Amino acid sequence: MIRILGIDPGSRVTGFGVIDVSGARVSYVASGCVRTADGTLPERLKTIYEGIAEVVRSYQPLEMAIENVFMQKNAASALKLGQARGAAICAVITQAVDVHEYSPTQIKQAVVGRGHADKAQVQHMVTALLKLPEAPQADAADALACALCHSHTRQSLDYLTAAQMAREAVVR
């Protein structure tokens, strides 16, 4: 079994989602948001760092998946998002958790089957895939989607590795 932490970074709200993966079976562990109070950006980054570090201490994931920064219309917003992302990455990497990065399109493609799905579609599919009684908050759903994307990617890579090893064994 492997535990994966998904992160949806934001300078005001950073979503997190934790899943367990055992073979093809995926199960929900926890999700939520680290919300920052009004304050300076450095104070908000500290809150994100401390909040995600606490999530890592509480749930002890082995791997983390995080959404890449995408260029928005507002460069200042993109920079703040990048800094929030950096705070979250530092919080997990200092606790020896492997970090994996995915684009928003990759995440939506893996979970919804369409790279340009909207938030409601992501929430719906996360709820269905994890058999949740109700849809998680949007930022938490995005974080769970990120964790699910990594889970799917890991399974595909494991399958390809096994196929390659089988081919090499036949050649010998």
Protein Blocks (a to p, Z undefined) as FASTA:
>chain_A
ZZdddddddfkbccddddddehjbccdfbdcdddddeddfklmmmmmmmmmmmmmmmnop
abdcdddddddfblklmmmmmmmmmmmmmmmmmnopacddddfklmmmmmnopakbcfkl
mmmmmmmmnopabdcdfklmmmmmmmmmmmmmmmmmmmmmmmmmmmmmmmZZ
